[in-house]
């Protein structure tokens, strides 16, 4: 996690500390990386966590057209964020994403997971599962762009493979077979 320097006179943090002896949340957020944001949110009181998760519910509906029958709870939200953070760290540190599994199962959200034929009893640690849970935090357009970009990259990769099949890679990453052949999502 990146350290925030409150003595940097050019920083908005310094301005708020020296002028108001207080730092508004919107100023702090600008200085956090994704890991810092996750740990910050994780430590918030339950009342605020419930409000954040509750506020994400209509965002999920607006972007996916799905009404959540179960509540989008802080536990679900934090488990999703934790797995996204783990995948982000693997990518940021040039580690191998193939065969990587997150440390914990993302919580099961029936309205989301059922769309992808993922049941409550299945493992939800894979890259593919983390990819689909990103729908809860990205706009519909952002997720479509991500999906279509990934699909195109896998198609290009498939053209260059000689010793392993793309479906072997998909299996190791939790994707369904021939995922790259699915239609692109409308942007």
Phi, psi and omega in degrees: 000138181286138178277140178263122182267108181280352181264358178285106186297344179270355185271146175295331177300311180302315181304311183290324179292314184286328183271317188244353185056027183206148180239118178294152182303319183293338176279317179299316184303323180296342184256004182256139169277180185297321178296316177298319178298315179301310182293325176297309181296319182301330183269359180291155177297153182307321181300318180286320176301317178298321180293317179298311180297320178296319179293334178282340182300309178294329176300316178298315179297312182300325183270338184237351180067023183242129174275129180280117176286319175266154179291142171279095188275162174302325179298316178295311182303312182292325178293322177295313181298321180298316180290323175298318178299317180297316178296317178302316181293322177299313181293317184293333183255020175054038176268170184279123179277331178293130182071006176282135173234140176297159183293326183231151173297135168293145179299153181276126175238100191306316183297331178270306186293325180299328178300333184250016179057037175256121183267166181297333183273352181275159175292135179231050182249353189283166174301317181301315179298319179295321176301314183287331179287346177296343176300335181285345185238349180252152173292164180302315180297316180298318180292321178299317179297315178300311180302310184291325177294314179297316179301315180295319179295322177292322177297318178295319178299317180303324180292337183259357183278137178236326188253350180218148180271155178299327179291331173295320177294315178303315180301318181288344180251001177088004181282154172291156179300141178056033182303324183293344181272354178294156179295147176294154177278140180292132180261000000 
